Amino acid sequence: MLQHLYIQNFALISHLDIDLYPGFSVLTGETGAGKSIILGALGLILGERADSRTITEGEHRCVIEATFTLELDNTRHVVRQILSQNEIDDDDTLILRRELTDNGRSRAFINDTPVQLSTLRQAASVLIDIHSQHQNLLLRDSDFQLSVVDTIAQNQTLLNQYRQTFNNYKEQQRRLEQLQQADLKAREEADYLQFQYDQLKNANLQDGELEDIETEHMQLTHAEDIKRALFEAANLLSEESTQASVKEAIAQLRQASRYSDKSQLIERLESLYIELKDIHNETQRDADDIDYDPERLQIVEERLDTLNSLLLKHHKQTIAELIELRDSLQQQLLSQSKLADEIQQLQKLIAQLHAELDTLATQLTTRRLDVREQICQQLLQRLEQLGMRNANVDISITTTELNENGHDLLQFLFAGNKNQTLRPIAQVASGGEIARLMLSLKSLTAQQLALETIIFDEIDTGVSGEVASNMGNIMRQMAQSRQIITITHLPQIAAKGQHHYKVYKQDNEQRTETHMTLLNQEQRTDEIATLLSGQDITQAARDNAKALLMNH
């Protein structure tokens, strides 16, 4: 429960430091006194967006701190999980703090440990719920109506399982769509890719082949010139010419060796003679081997044209690059085949997930149908307490396409008067009826929620008299299991409170300030009398206020 509230420099509140108590508390005060400011400060604790303009004029920093004690076992369990996940010291007392500076910076703390705003929001969401006036409009929303039924049916665990499966299902559907688009694009390109691959594959490319072909082409186109040059070289190196000269030089050196050692020169010339004979023979063979072959020349030219054409077509410089392109095209074609297999496997997974969703959605439907009559009966009981004796309610549950909540389309149907046709709440319920329906639903769902504190902001709008008194009774009954705080202008409800706070404005020399104080019995009497008769309190109003208080 909310045990203590501290506010400093927030809007018209310069300093507020007040204790709160278990059970049913009421807040009253004139319109514009600052009740909404207090709710705004609590909104920051709940993780709402901060605005530096809410800092009291002339100040540089505001602080809102709320101290909670953990009274409910289910709340304590959830909070301890949050504390453990964020490495925050565990305690039965939880202090949530929000600080805001005039430069726009905002900081959040739990038990003096800095935390992300999302963590503060997560912790606060299981501690306190503020039901503002505009939230009555939620009752017209089908998702809210469904959440009420799921809360009472205790569907949260099953719903979480369903939503995890549903999210996975939608993610796989998105993935399948991407793969199918990729497959379609690949199929559109497949024929062209296959043609390119087949052309390169049939070319039987060999790395380094172009250089060899170019060399052979050069030889074939100049065969006669090469043959003639080789024959000439062979003649020059023949026995009758160069070899004979070297052989004669060797003989002369041997003559000279009788008188002077010329053995090294002789050895070198002998080696040269042998090499010349070998070169002559090889040149002769090469000359004999070379013939002009027009058929081979045509084959080589065709191959050269093929290779150069492929290089030009694919903007490549070497055969190695063409081979790399060929292998890449092959991989693309193989990937397309794998893509088709992947699509097939994904379609099977999606069908499996859809079947799981159908099963889980059917379980949700069954549980919703099981509590439908219970909800209607308990709603009618509370509405009768609230003066709607001829009201009738029903819950329509029809089947729709699978969505994040299952396959149920749920609508609360309502008729405020006898023999009136049941219609969707959004079409027929008035503001006062909505307020009473919302309070009735809140009282039904409160027992299922892990909430320490519920704050009602003028939920009694549009009601008065006995109905207001009975609304107070319902809230006081809810306060037996959790802390209930209501902001009201109705004396019938104010008198039901076990603790009564007044919010008021006061002027000082510098500014107008909002204050909040706990009223004693005499002050309560005057406050309720004011609610009954206005600022000029009559004795009759005071007596009436005392009578209202005595009944509670």
C-alpha positions as CSV (number, residue, x, y, z in Angstrom):
1,M,0.0,0.0,0.0
2,L,1.0,3.6,-0.5
3,Q,2.3,4.5,3.0
4,H,3.9,7.9,2.5
5,L,4.0,10.5,-0.2
6,Y,6.6,13.3,-0.5
7,I,6.4,16.0,-3.1
8,Q,8.8,19.0,-3.5
9,N,8.5,21.8,-6.0
10,F,6.0,20.2,-8.3
11,A,3.6,22.7,-9.9
12,L,1.8,24.5,-7.0
13,I,3.1,22.1,-4.4
14,S,6.2,23.5,-2.8
15,H,6.3,20.9,-0.1
16,L,4.1,17.9,0.7
17,D,5.0,15.3,3.2
18,I,2.1,13.1,4.3
19,D,1.3,9.6,5.6
20,L,-1.4,7.4,4.2
21,Y,-3.2,4.5,5.8
22,P,-4.7,1.1,4.9
23,G,-8.3,0.7,4.1
24,F,-10.6,3.3,2.4
25,S,-9.3,6.9,2.2
26,V,-11.1,9.8,0.5
27,L,-9.8,13.1,-0.9
28,T,-12.0,16.2,-1.2
29,G,-11.4,19.8,-2.1
30,E,-12.7,22.5,-4.3
31,T,-12.4,22.3,-8.0
32,G,-9.0,23.7,-8.9
33,A,-7.5,23.1,-5.4
34,G,-4.8,20.8,-6.8
35,K,-6.1,17.3,-6.6
36,S,-5.1,16.7,-10.2
37,I,-1.6,18.0,-9.4
38,I,-1.2,15.3,-6.8
39,L,-2.3,12.7,-9.3
40,G,0.1,14.2,-11.8
41,A,2.9,13.7,-9.3
42,L,1.9,10.1,-8.8
43,G,1.8,9.8,-12.5
44,L,5.6,10.5,-12.6
45,I,6.1,7.7,-10.1
46,L,4.1,5.5,-12.5
47,G,6.7,6.3,-15.2
48,E,4.8,8.9,-17.2
49,R,6.6,11.4,-19.3
50,A,8.2,14.2,-17.4
51,D,8.0,17.9,-18.3
52,S,10.4,20.4,-16.8
53,R,7.6,23.0,-17.0
54,T,5.9,21.3,-14.1
55,I,8.7,22.4,-11.7
56,T,7.5,25.1,-9.4
57,E,8.3,28.5,-10.9
58,G,11.6,29.8,-9.7
59,E,12.9,26.4,-8.6
60,H,15.4,24.2,-10.3
61,R,14.5,20.7,-9.2
62,C,11.5,18.7,-8.1
63,V,11.3,15.4,-6.3
64,I,8.4,13.0,-6.0
65,E,8.9,10.0,-3.6
66,A,6.3,7.3,-2.8
67,T,6.9,4.7,-0.1
68,F,5.0,1.5,-0.4
69,T,4.7,-1.5,2.0
70,L,4.1,-4.9,0.4
71,E,1.0,-6.4,2.0
72,L,-0.2,-8.8,-0.6
73,D,1.6,-12.1,-1.2
74,N,1.1,-12.0,-5.0
75,T,2.3,-8.4,-5.2
76,R,5.4,-9.2,-3.0
77,H,6.3,-12.1,-5.3
78,V,6.1,-10.0,-8.5
79,V,8.0,-7.1,-7.0
80,R,10.8,-9.3,-5.7
81,Q,11.2,-10.8,-9.2
82,I,11.7,-7.2,-10.5
83,L,14.1,-6.3,-7.8
84,S,16.1,-9.5,-8.3
85,Q,16.3,-9.0,-12.1
86,N,17.7,-5.4,-11.5
87,E,20.0,-6.3,-8.6
88,I,18.1,-4.1,-6.1
89,D,18.1,-4.8,-2.4
90,D,14.9,-6.7,-1.4
91,D,12.8,-5.2,1.3
92,D,9.1,-5.3,2.3
93,T,9.3,-1.5,2.0
94,L,9.7,-0.1,-1.5
95,I,10.6,3.5,-2.2
96,L,10.0,4.8,-5.7
97,R,11.5,8.2,-6.5
98,R,11.5,10.5,-9.5
99,E,13.7,13.6,-9.8
100,L,13.3,16.3,-12.5
101,T,15.6,19.3,-13.1
102,D,14.9,22.4,-15.1
103,N,17.3,21.4,-17.8
104,G,14.9,18.6,-18.7
105,R,16.8,15.8,-17.1
106,S,14.8,13.1,-15.3
107,R,16.1,10.3,-13.0
108,A,14.3,7.4,-11.5
109,F,15.2,5.4,-8.3
110,I,14.0,2.3,-6.5
111,N,15.3,2.0,-3.0
112,D,17.9,4.7,-3.8
113,T,19.2,2.6,-6.7
114,P,19.2,4.4,-10.1
115,V,17.0,2.5,-12.5
116,Q,15.7,2.9,-16.1
117,L,12.3,4.5,-16.4
118,S,10.9,1.3,-17.8
119,T,12.0,-0.5,-14.6
120,L,10.3,2.1,-12.4
121,R,7.2,1.8,-14.6
122,Q,7.2,-2.0,-14.3
123,A,7.5,-1.9,-10.5
124,A,4.8,0.8,-10.1
125,S,2.4,-1.0,-12.3
126,V,1.9,-3.8,-9.8
127,L,1.7,-1.4,-6.8
128,I,-0.8,1.2,-7.8
129,D,-3.5,1.8,-10.4
130,I,-4.9,5.3,-10.9
131,H,-8.4,5.2,-12.4
132,S,-8.9,8.7,-13.9
133,Q,-12.2,10.0,-15.2
134,H,-11.3,9.5,-18.9
135,Q,-10.6,5.8,-18.3
136,N,-14.4,5.3,-17.9
137,L,-14.3,5.6,-21.7
138,L,-12.2,2.5,-21.9
139,L,-15.3,0.5,-21.0
140,R,-16.5,1.2,-24.6
141,D,-13.3,-0.4,-25.9
142,S,-13.6,-4.1,-26.9
143,D,-10.0,-4.9,-25.9
144,F,-10.6,-3.5,-22.4
145,Q,-13.8,-5.6,-22.1
146,L,-11.8,-8.7,-23.1
147,S,-9.1,-7.9,-20.6
148,V,-11.7,-7.7,-17.8
149,V,-13.0,-11.2,-18.7
150,D,-9.5,-12.6,-19.0
151,T,-8.6,-11.1,-15.6
152,I,-11.5,-12.7,-13.9
153,A,-10.9,-16.0,-15.8
154,Q,-7.3,-15.9,-14.6
155,N,-6.1,-16.3,-18.2
156,Q,-2.9,-14.4,-17.9
157,T,-0.5,-17.4,-18.0
158,L,-2.4,-19.0,-20.9
159,L,-2.7,-15.7,-22.7
160,N,1.0,-15.1,-22.4
161,Q,1.7,-18.5,-23.8
162,Y,-0.7,-17.8,-26.7
163,R,0.8,-14.4,-27.4
164,Q,4.3,-15.8,-27.5
165,T,3.2,-18.4,-30.0
166,F,1.2,-15.7,-31.9
167,N,4.2,-13.4,-32.1
168,N,6.4,-16.3,-33.3
169,Y,3.7,-17.2,-35.9
170,K,3.5,-13.6,-37.2
171,E,7.3,-13.4,-37.3
172,Q,7.5,-16.7,-39.4
173,Q,4.8,-15.3,-41.7
174,R,6.9,-12.2,-42.3
175,R,9.9,-14.3,-42.9
176,L,8.0,-16.5,-45.3
177,E,6.8,-13.5,-47.2
178,Q,10.4,-12.2,-47.5
179,L,11.6,-15.6,-48.8
180,Q,8.7,-15.9,-51.3
181,Q,9.6,-12.4,-52.6
182,A,13.2,-13.5,-52.9
183,D,12.2,-16.7,-54.6
184,L,10.0,-14.9,-57.1
185,K,12.8,-12.6,-58.0
186,A,15.2,-15.5,-58.3
187,R,12.7,-17.3,-60.5
188,E,12.4,-14.3,-62.7
189,E,16.2,-14.2,-63.1
190,A,16.6,-18.0,-63.2
191,D,16.4,-18.5,-67.0
192,Y,18.9,-15.8,-67.7
193,L,21.2,-17.1,-64.9
194,Q,21.0,-20.6,-66.2
195,F,21.8,-19.4,-69.8
196,Q,24.8,-17.5,-68.5
197,Y,26.0,-20.5,-66.4
198,D,25.5,-23.0,-69.2
199,Q,27.4,-20.8,-71.7
200,L,30.4,-20.5,-69.3
201,K,30.2,-24.2,-68.3
202,N,30.1,-25.4,-71.9
203,A,33.1,-23.2,-72.7
204,N,35.3,-25.6,-70.6
205,L,37.3,-22.7,-69.3
206,Q,40.9,-23.4,-68.1
207,D,42.9,-20.9,-66.1
208,G,45.9,-19.6,-68.2
209,E,44.3,-21.0,-71.4
210,L,44.0,-17.6,-73.0
211,E,47.8,-17.0,-72.9
212,D,48.5,-20.5,-74.4
213,I,45.9,-19.9,-77.2
214,E,47.3,-16.5,-78.0
215,T,50.8,-18.0,-78.3
216,E,49.6,-20.8,-80.5
217,H,47.7,-18.4,-82.7
218,M,50.8,-16.3,-83.1
219,Q,52.8,-19.3,-84.2
220,L,50.2,-20.6,-86.6
221,T,49.7,-17.2,-88.3
222,H,53.5,-16.8,-88.8
223,A,54.4,-20.4,-89.4
224,E,56.3,-19.8,-92.7
225,D,58.3,-17.0,-91.3
226,I,59.2,-19.0,-88.2
227,K,60.1,-22.1,-90.4
228,R,62.3,-20.0,-92.7
229,A,64.1,-18.4,-89.7
230,L,64.7,-21.7,-88.0
231,F,66.2,-23.2,-91.2
232,E,68.5,-20.2,-91.6
233,A,69.6,-20.5,-88.0
234,A,70.2,-24.2,-88.4
235,N,72.3,-23.6,-91.6
236,L,74.4,-21.0,-89.8
237,L,75.0,-23.5,-87.0
238,S,75.7,-26.4,-89.3
239,E,78.9,-28.5,-89.4
240,E,80.1,-26.7,-92.6
241,S,80.0,-23.2,-91.0
242,T,80.0,-22.2,-87.3
243,Q,80.7,-25.7,-85.9
244,A,83.7,-26.1,-88.3
245,S,85.1,-22.8,-87.2
246,V,84.9,-23.8,-83.5
247,K,86.3,-27.2,-84.3
248,E,89.3,-25.6,-86.1
249,A,89.8,-23.2,-83.2
250,I,90.1,-26.1,-80.8
251,A,92.8,-27.7,-83.0
252,Q,94.8,-24.5,-83.1
253,L,94.6,-24.1,-79.3
254,R,95.9,-27.7,-78.9
255,Q,98.9,-26.7,-81.0
256,A,99.5,-23.7,-78.8
257,S,99.2,-25.9,-75.7
258,R,102.5,-27.5,-76.6
259,Y,104.2,-24.3,-75.5
260,S,101.6,-22.7,-73.3
261,D,98.8,-24.1,-71.1
262,K,95.5,-23.4,-72.9
263,S,93.6,-26.3,-71.4
264,Q,90.8,-24.0,-69.9
265,L,90.1,-22.4,-73.2
266,I,90.1,-25.7,-74.9
267,E,87.5,-27.0,-72.3
268,R,85.3,-24.0,-72.9
269,L,85.4,-24.3,-76.6
270,E,84.7,-28.0,-76.4
271,S,81.7,-27.3,-74.3
272,L,80.6,-24.6,-76.8
273,Y,81.0,-27.1,-79.6
274,I,78.8,-29.6,-77.9
275,E,76.2,-26.9,-77.1
276,L,76.3,-25.6,-80.7
277,K,75.7,-29.1,-82.1
278,D,72.7,-29.5,-79.7
279,I,71.2,-26.1,-80.6
280,H,71.7,-26.9,-84.3
281,N,69.9,-30.3,-83.9
282,E,67.0,-28.7,-81.9
283,T,66.6,-25.9,-84.3
284,Q,66.6,-28.3,-87.2
285,R,63.9,-30.4,-85.4
286,D,61.8,-27.3,-84.7
287,A,62.0,-26.2,-88.3
288,D,61.0,-29.7,-89.5
289,D,58.1,-29.8,-87.0
290,I,56.6,-26.5,-88.1
291,D,53.9,-26.7,-90.8
292,Y,51.2,-24.3,-91.8
293,D,47.9,-25.9,-90.6
294,P,44.9,-23.9,-91.8
295,E,42.4,-26.2,-90.0
296,R,44.2,-25.9,-86.7
297,L,44.5,-22.1,-87.2
298,Q,40.7,-22.0,-87.7
299,I,40.1,-23.9,-84.5
300,V,42.4,-21.7,-82.5
301,E,40.9,-18.6,-84.0
302,E,37.4,-19.8,-83.1
303,R,38.5,-20.6,-79.6
304,L,40.1,-17.2,-79.2
305,D,37.0,-15.5,-80.4
306,T,34.9,-17.5,-77.9
307,L,37.1,-16.5,-75.0
308,N,37.4,-12.9,-76.0
309,S,33.7,-12.7,-76.5
310,L,33.0,-14.0,-73.0
311,L,35.5,-11.6,-71.5
312,L,33.9,-8.7,-73.3
313,K,30.3,-9.8,-72.5
314,H,31.0,-10.2,-68.8
315,H,33.4,-7.3,-68.5
316,K,36.2,-9.5,-67.2
317,Q,40.0,-9.3,-67.8
318,T,41.1,-12.9,-67.3
319,I,39.8,-16.5,-67.7
320,A,40.2,-16.9,-63.9
321,E,37.6,-14.1,-63.4
322,L,35.3,-15.9,-65.8
323,I,35.7,-19.1,-63.9
324,E,34.9,-17.3,-60.7
325,L,31.7,-15.9,-62.3
326,R,30.7,-19.3,-63.5
327,D,31.1,-20.8,-60.0
328,S,29.1,-17.8,-58.5
329,L,26.3,-18.4,-61.0
330,Q,26.3,-22.1,-60.0
331,Q,25.9,-21.1,-56.3
332,Q,23.1,-18.8,-57.1
333,L,21.2,-21.6,-58.9
334,L,21.9,-23.9,-56.0
335,S,20.7,-21.3,-53.5
336,Q,17.5,-21.0,-55.4
337,S,16.9,-24.7,-55.0
338,K,17.7,-24.4,-51.3
339,L,15.4,-21.4,-51.0
340,A,12.5,-23.5,-52.3
341,D,13.3,-26.2,-49.7
342,E,13.5,-23.5,-46.9
343,I,10.1,-22.1,-48.0
344,Q,8.6,-25.6,-47.8
345,Q,10.0,-26.2,-44.3
346,L,8.8,-22.7,-43.2
347,Q,5.3,-23.4,-44.5
348,K,5.2,-26.6,-42.4
349,L,6.3,-24.7,-39.3
350,I,3.7,-22.0,-39.9
351,A,1.0,-24.6,-40.2
352,Q,2.2,-26.2,-37.0
353,L,2.1,-22.9,-35.2
354,H,-1.3,-22.1,-36.5
355,A,-2.6,-25.5,-35.2
356,E,-1.0,-24.6,-31.8
357,L,-2.7,-21.2,-31.9
358,D,-6.0,-22.8,-32.6
359,T,-5.7,-25.1,-29.7
360,L,-4.6,-22.3,-27.3
361,A,-7.3,-20.0,-28.6
362,T,-9.9,-22.6,-28.1
363,Q,-8.8,-23.0,-24.5
364,L,-9.1,-19.3,-24.0
365,T,-12.6,-19.3,-25.4
366,T,-13.6,-22.1,-23.1
367,R,-12.3,-20.3,-20.1
368,R,-14.0,-17.1,-21.1
369,L,-17.3,-18.8,-21.7
370,D,-16.9,-20.5,-18.2
371,V,-16.8,-17.1,-16.4
372,R,-19.3,-15.3,-18.6
373,E,-22.4,-16.1,-16.6
374,Q,-20.5,-15.5,-13.3
375,I,-19.4,-12.0,-14.5
376,C,-23.0,-11.1,-15.6
377,Q,-24.5,-12.2,-12.3
378,Q,-22.0,-10.4,-10.2
379,L,-22.3,-7.3,-12.3
380,L,-26.1,-7.3,-11.9
381,Q,-25.7,-7.7,-8.2
382,R,-23.5,-4.6,-7.9
383,L,-25.5,-2.6,-10.4
384,E,-28.6,-3.3,-8.3
385,Q,-26.7,-2.0,-5.3
386,L,-26.0,1.1,-7.4
387,G,-29.7,1.8,-8.1
388,M,-29.9,0.0,-11.5
389,R,-32.5,-2.6,-10.5
390,N,-33.8,-3.2,-13.9
391,A,-30.4,-3.3,-15.7
392,N,-29.5,-6.3,-17.8
393,V,-26.1,-7.3,-19.0
394,D,-24.7,-10.1,-21.2
395,I,-21.4,-10.8,-22.9
396,S,-21.4,-11.7,-26.5
397,I,-18.5,-14.0,-27.6
398,T,-18.2,-14.7,-31.3
399,T,-15.5,-16.2,-33.4
400,T,-13.2,-14.0,-35.6
401,E,-9.8,-14.4,-37.2
402,L,-6.8,-15.2,-35.0
403,N,-5.3,-12.1,-33.4
404,E,-3.1,-11.4,-30.4
405,N,-6.0,-12.2,-28.0
406,G,-7.2,-15.4,-29.6
407,H,-10.1,-15.8,-32.0
408,D,-12.9,-14.2,-29.9
409,L,-14.7,-11.0,-30.6
410,L,-16.1,-10.0,-27.3
411,Q,-18.7,-7.3,-26.5
412,F,-20.4,-6.3,-23.3
413,L,-24.1,-5.9,-23.9
414,F,-26.2,-3.6,-21.7
415,A,-29.7,-2.4,-21.1
416,G,-30.4,0.1,-18.4
417,N,-34.1,-0.3,-18.2
418,K,-36.7,-3.1,-18.1
419,N,-37.7,-4.7,-21.4
420,Q,-34.9,-2.8,-23.2
421,T,-33.0,-4.5,-26.0
422,L,-29.5,-5.5,-25.1
423,R,-27.0,-3.5,-27.1
424,P,-23.2,-2.8,-27.0
425,I,-22.3,-0.6,-24.1
426,A,-20.7,2.0,-26.4
427,Q,-24.1,2.5,-28.0
428,V,-26.5,2.8,-25.1
429,A,-24.7,3.5,-21.7
430,S,-24.8,7.1,-20.4
431,G,-22.0,8.7,-18.4
432,G,-23.6,7.8,-15.0
433,E,-24.2,4.3,-16.2
434,I,-20.6,3.9,-17.4
435,A,-19.3,5.1,-14.1
436,R,-21.3,2.5,-12.2
437,L,-20.4,-0.2,-14.6
438,M,-16.8,0.6,-14.4
439,L,-16.8,0.6,-10.6
440,S,-18.6,-2.7,-10.6
441,L,-16.0,-4.2,-13.0
442,K,-13.1,-2.8,-10.9
443,S,-14.5,-4.4,-7.8
444,L,-14.8,-7.7,-9.7
445,T,-11.2,-7.6,-11.1
446,A,-9.5,-6.2,-8.0
447,Q,-9.3,-9.6,-6.3
448,Q,-7.5,-11.1,-9.3
449,L,-4.9,-8.3,-9.7
450,A,-1.6,-7.9,-7.9
451,L,-2.3,-4.3,-6.9
452,E,-1.7,-2.8,-3.5
453,T,-3.4,0.5,-4.1
454,I,-6.2,1.6,-6.4
455,I,-7.0,5.3,-6.7
456,F,-10.3,6.5,-8.2
457,D,-10.4,10.0,-9.6
458,E,-14.1,11.0,-9.4
459,I,-15.4,7.7,-10.6
460,D,-18.7,8.9,-9.1
461,T,-19.3,11.4,-11.8
462,G,-23.0,11.5,-12.8
463,V,-24.4,9.8,-9.7
464,S,-25.8,11.1,-6.4
465,G,-27.9,10.2,-3.4
466,E,-28.4,6.6,-2.5
467,V,-26.4,5.5,-5.6
468,A,-23.5,7.5,-4.4
469,S,-23.8,6.0,-1.0
470,N,-23.8,2.5,-2.4
471,M,-20.8,3.3,-4.6
472,G,-19.0,4.2,-1.4
473,N,-20.0,0.9,0.1
474,I,-18.5,-1.0,-2.8
475,M,-15.3,0.9,-2.6
476,R,-15.1,0.4,1.2
477,Q,-15.7,-3.3,0.6
478,M,-12.9,-3.4,-1.9
479,A,-10.7,-1.7,0.7
480,Q,-10.9,-4.8,2.9
481,S,-8.3,-6.5,0.8
482,R,-6.3,-3.5,-0.5
483,Q,-5.9,0.2,-0.1
484,I,-8.5,2.3,-1.9
485,I,-8.2,6.0,-2.3
486,T,-10.9,8.0,-4.0
487,I,-11.2,11.6,-5.0
488,T,-14.8,12.7,-4.7
489,H,-17.2,15.7,-4.5
490,L,-20.0,13.6,-3.0
491,P,-20.7,13.8,0.8
492,Q,-22.2,10.3,0.7
493,I,-18.9,8.8,-0.5
494,A,-16.7,11.1,1.6
495,A,-18.5,9.9,4.7
496,K,-17.6,6.3,4.0
497,G,-13.9,6.9,4.2
498,Q,-11.9,5.6,7.1
499,H,-9.4,8.4,6.5
500,H,-10.3,11.8,5.0
501,Y,-7.8,14.2,3.4
502,K,-8.5,17.6,2.2
503,V,-6.7,19.3,-0.7
504,Y,-6.7,23.1,-0.6
505,K,-5.0,26.2,-2.0
506,Q,-3.3,28.9,0.2
507,D,-1.8,32.2,-0.7
508,N,1.5,33.4,0.8
509,E,3.6,36.4,0.0
510,Q,5.3,34.8,-2.9
511,R,2.8,32.4,-4.5
512,T,-0.3,30.3,-4.3
513,E,0.4,26.8,-3.0
514,T,-1.5,23.5,-2.8
515,H,-1.6,21.6,0.4
516,M,-3.0,18.3,1.6
517,T,-3.9,17.5,5.2
518,L,-5.5,14.7,7.1
519,L,-8.8,15.8,8.7
520,N,-9.8,15.0,12.3
521,Q,-13.4,14.2,13.2
522,E,-14.5,17.9,13.6
523,Q,-12.8,18.9,10.4
524,R,-14.4,16.1,8.6
525,T,-17.8,17.2,9.8
526,D,-17.2,20.7,8.5
527,E,-15.8,19.4,5.2
528,I,-18.8,17.1,4.5
529,A,-21.1,19.9,5.6
530,T,-19.4,22.1,3.0
531,L,-20.0,19.4,0.4
532,L,-23.7,19.4,1.4
533,S,-24.4,23.1,1.5
534,G,-21.4,25.0,0.2
535,Q,-19.1,27.5,1.9
536,D,-21.8,28.9,4.2
537,I,-22.3,25.9,6.5
538,T,-25.7,25.7,8.1
539,Q,-26.4,23.9,11.3
540,A,-28.7,21.5,9.3
541,A,-25.8,20.7,7.0
542,R,-23.5,20.1,10.0
543,D,-26.1,17.9,11.6
544,N,-26.5,16.0,8.3
545,A,-22.8,15.6,8.0
546,K,-22.6,14.2,11.6
547,A,-25.4,11.7,10.8
548,L,-23.6,10.5,7.7
549,L,-20.4,10.0,9.7
550,M,-22.2,8.2,12.5
551,N,-23.5,5.6,10.1
552,H,-20.0,4.6,9.2
